[in-house]
């Protein structure tokens, strides 16, 4: 579990093994796993579904989340090929999200880019 500013917490989900297998197969077949895959097998969409109820009320929207996932692409690739374990990938990503939370020192969420 990762603590966010303002007291919210991101629960680290169990490894999505079937999703990993699908993404890894696409990678090994030479498909562009970052773009050409449908949303139902995209790790960013899957994680957004897990964390949205915590992130959105704190002012962290889907666009910001997608940006963080995209920036963390190398670690995703390392997880897919077996050089990282799930716990390393997901906790590192959650830490990046926590550091980018739009929260003021008072603990009140700020307006995020998707609300403007």
PyMOL commands that place a pseudoatom at each C-alpha (Angstrom):
pseudoatom trace, name=CA, resn=UNK, resi=1, chain=A, elem=C, hetatm=0, pos=[0.000, 0.000, 0.000]
pseudoatom trace, name=CA, resn=UNK, resi=2, chain=A, elem=C, hetatm=0, pos=[1.270, 3.473, -0.904]
pseudoatom trace, name=CA, resn=UNK, resi=3, chain=A, elem=C, hetatm=0, pos=[0.260, 6.485, 1.195]
pseudoatom trace, name=CA, resn=UNK, resi=4, chain=A, elem=C, hetatm=0, pos=[-0.778, 9.571, -0.758]
pseudoatom trace, name=CA, resn=UNK, resi=5, chain=A, elem=C, hetatm=0, pos=[-0.782, 13.157, 0.453]
pseudoatom trace, name=CA, resn=UNK, resi=6, chain=A, elem=C, hetatm=0, pos=[-4.042, 13.910, 2.188]
pseudoatom trace, name=CA, resn=UNK, resi=7, chain=A, elem=C, hetatm=0, pos=[-4.354, 10.430, 3.702]
pseudoatom trace, name=CA, resn=UNK, resi=8, chain=A, elem=C, hetatm=0, pos=[-5.552, 8.420, 0.702]
pseudoatom trace, name=CA, resn=UNK, resi=9, chain=A, elem=C, hetatm=0, pos=[-3.917, 5.074, -0.043]
pseudoatom trace, name=CA, resn=UNK, resi=10, chain=A, elem=C, hetatm=0, pos=[-3.230, 3.140, -3.226]
pseudoatom trace, name=CA, resn=UNK, resi=11, chain=A, elem=C, hetatm=0, pos=[-3.646, -0.575, -2.741]
pseudoatom trace, name=CA, resn=UNK, resi=12, chain=A, elem=C, hetatm=0, pos=[-1.102, -2.563, -4.733]
pseudoatom trace, name=CA, resn=UNK, resi=13, chain=A, elem=C, hetatm=0, pos=[-3.110, -5.108, -6.722]
pseudoatom trace, name=CA, resn=UNK, resi=14, chain=A, elem=C, hetatm=0, pos=[-2.141, -8.714, -7.284]
pseudoatom trace, name=CA, resn=UNK, resi=15, chain=A, elem=C, hetatm=0, pos=[-0.180, -9.422, -10.441]
pseudoatom trace, name=CA, resn=UNK, resi=16, chain=A, elem=C, hetatm=0, pos=[-2.471, -9.644, -13.494]
pseudoatom trace, name=CA, resn=UNK, resi=17, chain=A, elem=C, hetatm=0, pos=[-0.892, -12.822, -14.854]
pseudoatom trace, name=CA, resn=UNK, resi=18, chain=A, elem=C, hetatm=0, pos=[-3.217, -13.236, -17.856]
pseudoatom trace, name=CA, resn=UNK, resi=19, chain=A, elem=C, hetatm=0, pos=[-2.658, -9.633, -18.868]
pseudoatom trace, name=CA, resn=UNK, resi=20, chain=A, elem=C, hetatm=0, pos=[1.101, -10.093, -18.574]
pseudoatom trace, name=CA, resn=UNK, resi=21, chain=A, elem=C, hetatm=0, pos=[0.994, -13.212, -20.761]
pseudoatom trace, name=CA, resn=UNK, resi=22, chain=A, elem=C, hetatm=0, pos=[-0.969, -11.386, -23.471]
pseudoatom trace, name=CA, resn=UNK, resi=23, chain=A, elem=C, hetatm=0, pos=[1.307, -8.365, -23.454]
pseudoatom trace, name=CA, resn=UNK, resi=24, chain=A, elem=C, hetatm=0, pos=[4.455, -10.507, -23.388]
pseudoatom trace, name=CA, resn=UNK, resi=25, chain=A, elem=C, hetatm=0, pos=[3.244, -12.622, -26.330]
pseudoatom trace, name=CA, resn=UNK, resi=26, chain=A, elem=C, hetatm=0, pos=[2.530, -9.471, -28.324]
pseudoatom trace, name=CA, resn=UNK, resi=27, chain=A, elem=C, hetatm=0, pos=[6.002, -8.191, -27.485]
pseudoatom trace, name=CA, resn=UNK, resi=28, chain=A, elem=C, hetatm=0, pos=[7.689, -11.434, -28.522]
pseudoatom trace, name=CA, resn=UNK, resi=29, chain=A, elem=C, hetatm=0, pos=[5.694, -11.527, -31.775]
pseudoatom trace, name=CA, resn=UNK, resi=30, chain=A, elem=C, hetatm=0, pos=[7.059, -8.096, -32.618]
pseudoatom trace, name=CA, resn=UNK, resi=31, chain=A, elem=C, hetatm=0, pos=[3.798, -6.212, -32.182]
pseudoatom trace, name=CA, resn=UNK, resi=32, chain=A, elem=C, hetatm=0, pos=[3.976, -2.674, -30.898]
pseudoatom trace, name=CA, resn=UNK, resi=33, chain=A, elem=C, hetatm=0, pos=[2.659, -3.467, -27.415]
pseudoatom trace, name=CA, resn=UNK, resi=34, chain=A, elem=C, hetatm=0, pos=[2.504, 0.237, -26.508]
pseudoatom trace, name=CA, resn=UNK, resi=35, chain=A, elem=C, hetatm=0, pos=[0.027, 1.253, -29.173]
pseudoatom trace, name=CA, resn=UNK, resi=36, chain=A, elem=C, hetatm=0, pos=[-1.700, -1.488, -31.129]
pseudoatom trace, name=CA, resn=UNK, resi=37, chain=A, elem=C, hetatm=0, pos=[-3.350, -3.388, -28.294]
pseudoatom trace, name=CA, resn=UNK, resi=38, chain=A, elem=C, hetatm=0, pos=[-6.964, -3.042, -27.271]
pseudoatom trace, name=CA, resn=UNK, resi=39, chain=A, elem=C, hetatm=0, pos=[-7.858, -1.388, -23.971]
pseudoatom trace, name=CA, resn=UNK, resi=40, chain=A, elem=C, hetatm=0, pos=[-8.919, -4.664, -22.371]
pseudoatom trace, name=CA, resn=UNK, resi=41, chain=A, elem=C, hetatm=0, pos=[-5.308, -5.868, -22.312]
pseudoatom trace, name=CA, resn=UNK, resi=42, chain=A, elem=C, hetatm=0, pos=[-3.558, -2.563, -21.596]
pseudoatom trace, name=CA, resn=UNK, resi=43, chain=A, elem=C, hetatm=0, pos=[-1.871, -2.386, -18.186]
pseudoatom trace, name=CA, resn=UNK, resi=44, chain=A, elem=C, hetatm=0, pos=[-2.495, 1.344, -17.838]
pseudoatom trace, name=CA, resn=UNK, resi=45, chain=A, elem=C, hetatm=0, pos=[-6.224, 0.948, -18.407]
pseudoatom trace, name=CA, resn=UNK, resi=46, chain=A, elem=C, hetatm=0, pos=[-6.304, -2.018, -16.048]
pseudoatom trace, name=CA, resn=UNK, resi=47, chain=A, elem=C, hetatm=0, pos=[-4.490, -0.119, -13.287]
pseudoatom trace, name=CA, resn=UNK, resi=48, chain=A, elem=C, hetatm=0, pos=[-6.649, 2.970, -13.816]
pseudoatom trace, name=CA, resn=UNK, resi=49, chain=A, elem=C, hetatm=0, pos=[-9.646, 0.758, -13.146]
pseudoatom trace, name=CA, resn=UNK, resi=50, chain=A, elem=C, hetatm=0, pos=[-8.043, -0.314, -9.884]
pseudoatom trace, name=CA, resn=UNK, resi=51, chain=A, elem=C, hetatm=0, pos=[-6.931, 3.146, -8.708]
pseudoatom trace, name=CA, resn=UNK, resi=52, chain=A, elem=C, hetatm=0, pos=[-9.473, 5.536, -10.208]
pseudoatom trace, name=CA, resn=UNK, resi=53, chain=A, elem=C, hetatm=0, pos=[-11.732, 5.573, -7.107]
pseudoatom trace, name=CA, resn=UNK, resi=54, chain=A, elem=C, hetatm=0, pos=[-8.756, 6.792, -5.049]
pseudoatom trace, name=CA, resn=UNK, resi=55, chain=A, elem=C, hetatm=0, pos=[-7.061, 9.069, -7.576]
pseudoatom trace, name=CA, resn=UNK, resi=56, chain=A, elem=C, hetatm=0, pos=[-9.947, 11.034, -9.084]
pseudoatom trace, name=CA, resn=UNK, resi=57, chain=A, elem=C, hetatm=0, pos=[-11.331, 12.407, -5.789]
pseudoatom trace, name=CA, resn=UNK, resi=58, chain=A, elem=C, hetatm=0, pos=[-7.794, 13.571, -4.984]
pseudoatom trace, name=CA, resn=UNK, resi=59, chain=A, elem=C, hetatm=0, pos=[-7.648, 15.527, -8.254]
pseudoatom trace, name=CA, resn=UNK, resi=60, chain=A, elem=C, hetatm=0, pos=[-5.515, 13.104, -10.267]
pseudoatom trace, name=CA, resn=UNK, resi=61, chain=A, elem=C, hetatm=0, pos=[-7.223, 12.419, -13.587]
pseudoatom trace, name=CA, resn=UNK, resi=62, chain=A, elem=C, hetatm=0, pos=[-6.902, 9.730, -16.213]
pseudoatom trace, name=CA, resn=UNK, resi=63, chain=A, elem=C, hetatm=0, pos=[-4.773, 11.924, -18.521]
pseudoatom trace, name=CA, resn=UNK, resi=64, chain=A, elem=C, hetatm=0, pos=[-2.213, 12.511, -15.763]
pseudoatom trace, name=CA, resn=UNK, resi=65, chain=A, elem=C, hetatm=0, pos=[-2.231, 8.811, -14.948]
pseudoatom trace, name=CA, resn=UNK, resi=66, chain=A, elem=C, hetatm=0, pos=[-1.654, 7.821, -18.578]
pseudoatom trace, name=CA, resn=UNK, resi=67, chain=A, elem=C, hetatm=0, pos=[1.271, 10.255, -18.700]
pseudoatom trace, name=CA, resn=UNK, resi=68, chain=A, elem=C, hetatm=0, pos=[2.866, 8.603, -15.666]
pseudoatom trace, name=CA, resn=UNK, resi=69, chain=A, elem=C, hetatm=0, pos=[2.340, 5.097, -17.077]
pseudoatom trace, name=CA, resn=UNK, resi=70, chain=A, elem=C, hetatm=0, pos=[3.839, 6.188, -20.398]
pseudoatom trace, name=CA, resn=UNK, resi=71, chain=A, elem=C, hetatm=0, pos=[6.871, 7.692, -18.660]
pseudoatom trace, name=CA, resn=UNK, resi=72, chain=A, elem=C, hetatm=0, pos=[7.333, 4.382, -16.811]
pseudoatom trace, name=CA, resn=UNK, resi=73, chain=A, elem=C, hetatm=0, pos=[7.293, 2.352, -20.051]
pseudoatom trace, name=CA, resn=UNK, resi=74, chain=A, elem=C, hetatm=0, pos=[10.809, 0.945, -19.608]
pseudoatom trace, name=CA, resn=UNK, resi=75, chain=A, elem=C, hetatm=0, pos=[9.903, -0.610, -16.264]
pseudoatom trace, name=CA, resn=UNK, resi=76, chain=A, elem=C, hetatm=0, pos=[6.789, -2.141, -17.818]
pseudoatom trace, name=CA, resn=UNK, resi=77, chain=A, elem=C, hetatm=0, pos=[8.964, -3.727, -20.487]
pseudoatom trace, name=CA, resn=UNK, resi=78, chain=A, elem=C, hetatm=0, pos=[11.356, -5.058, -17.818]
pseudoatom trace, name=CA, resn=UNK, resi=79, chain=A, elem=C, hetatm=0, pos=[8.420, -6.634, -15.959]
pseudoatom trace, name=CA, resn=UNK, resi=80, chain=A, elem=C, hetatm=0, pos=[7.128, -8.217, -19.164]
pseudoatom trace, name=CA, resn=UNK, resi=81, chain=A, elem=C, hetatm=0, pos=[10.486, -9.811, -20.010]
pseudoatom trace, name=CA, resn=UNK, resi=82, chain=A, elem=C, hetatm=0, pos=[11.057, -10.992, -16.437]
pseudoatom trace, name=CA, resn=UNK, resi=83, chain=A, elem=C, hetatm=0, pos=[13.781, -8.587, -15.300]
pseudoatom trace, name=CA, resn=UNK, resi=84, chain=A, elem=C, hetatm=0, pos=[11.443, -7.026, -12.732]
pseudoatom trace, name=CA, resn=UNK, resi=85, chain=A, elem=C, hetatm=0, pos=[8.867, -8.638, -10.493]
pseudoatom trace, name=CA, resn=UNK, resi=86, chain=A, elem=C, hetatm=0, pos=[5.337, -7.256, -10.335]
pseudoatom trace, name=CA, resn=UNK, resi=87, chain=A, elem=C, hetatm=0, pos=[5.853, -5.792, -6.862]
pseudoatom trace, name=CA, resn=UNK, resi=88, chain=A, elem=C, hetatm=0, pos=[8.780, -3.715, -8.139]
pseudoatom trace, name=CA, resn=UNK, resi=89, chain=A, elem=C, hetatm=0, pos=[6.857, -2.437, -11.133]
pseudoatom trace, name=CA, resn=UNK, resi=90, chain=A, elem=C, hetatm=0, pos=[3.563, -1.610, -9.423]
pseudoatom trace, name=CA, resn=UNK, resi=91, chain=A, elem=C, hetatm=0, pos=[5.104, -0.097, -6.275]
pseudoatom trace, name=CA, resn=UNK, resi=92, chain=A, elem=C, hetatm=0, pos=[7.448, 2.035, -8.374]
pseudoatom trace, name=CA, resn=UNK, resi=93, chain=A, elem=C, hetatm=0, pos=[4.555, 3.241, -10.503]
pseudoatom trace, name=CA, resn=UNK, resi=94, chain=A, elem=C, hetatm=0, pos=[2.454, 3.964, -7.407]
pseudoatom trace, name=CA, resn=UNK, resi=95, chain=A, elem=C, hetatm=0, pos=[5.357, 5.952, -5.961]
pseudoatom trace, name=CA, resn=UNK, resi=96, chain=A, elem=C, hetatm=0, pos=[5.566, 8.039, -9.136]
pseudoatom trace, name=CA, resn=UNK, resi=97, chain=A, elem=C, hetatm=0, pos=[1.840, 8.682, -8.961]
pseudoatom trace, name=CA, resn=UNK, resi=98, chain=A, elem=C, hetatm=0, pos=[2.115, 9.677, -5.296]
pseudoatom trace, name=CA, resn=UNK, resi=99, chain=A, elem=C, hetatm=0, pos=[4.893, 12.164, -6.069]
pseudoatom trace, name=CA, resn=UNK, resi=100, chain=A, elem=C, hetatm=0, pos=[2.769, 13.773, -8.785]
pseudoatom trace, name=CA, resn=UNK, resi=101, chain=A, elem=C, hetatm=0, pos=[-0.448, 14.093, -6.810]
pseudoatom trace, name=CA, resn=UNK, resi=102, chain=A, elem=C, hetatm=0, pos=[-1.895, 17.603, -7.141]
pseudoatom trace, name=CA, resn=UNK, resi=103, chain=A, elem=C, hetatm=0, pos=[-2.285, 18.201, -3.400]
pseudoatom trace, name=CA, resn=UNK, resi=104, chain=A, elem=C, hetatm=0, pos=[-1.540, 21.398, -1.533]
pseudoatom trace, name=CA, resn=UNK, resi=105, chain=A, elem=C, hetatm=0, pos=[0.230, 21.474, 1.821]
pseudoatom trace, name=CA, resn=UNK, resi=106, chain=A, elem=C, hetatm=0, pos=[-3.207, 21.779, 3.449]
pseudoatom trace, name=CA, resn=UNK, resi=107, chain=A, elem=C, hetatm=0, pos=[-4.128, 18.351, 2.091]
pseudoatom trace, name=CA, resn=UNK, resi=108, chain=A, elem=C, hetatm=0, pos=[-6.782, 19.837, -0.195]
pseudoatom trace, name=CA, resn=UNK, resi=109, chain=A, elem=C, hetatm=0, pos=[-6.717, 18.609, -3.809]
pseudoatom trace, name=CA, resn=UNK, resi=110, chain=A, elem=C, hetatm=0, pos=[-5.903, 21.117, -6.514]
pseudoatom trace, name=CA, resn=UNK, resi=111, chain=A, elem=C, hetatm=0, pos=[-7.609, 21.342, -9.864]
pseudoatom trace, name=CA, resn=UNK, resi=112, chain=A, elem=C, hetatm=0, pos=[-5.976, 18.996, -12.370]
pseudoatom trace, name=CA, resn=UNK, resi=113, chain=A, elem=C, hetatm=0, pos=[-5.474, 19.584, -16.078]
pseudoatom trace, name=CA, resn=UNK, resi=114, chain=A, elem=C, hetatm=0, pos=[-8.499, 17.516, -17.095]
pseudoatom trace, name=CA, resn=UNK, resi=115, chain=A, elem=C, hetatm=0, pos=[-10.790, 19.768, -15.019]
pseudoatom trace, name=CA, resn=UNK, resi=116, chain=A, elem=C, hetatm=0, pos=[-9.681, 22.962, -16.760]
for i in range(1, 116): cmd.bond("trace and resi %d" % i, "trace and resi %d" % (i + 1))
show_as sticks, trace
zoom trace
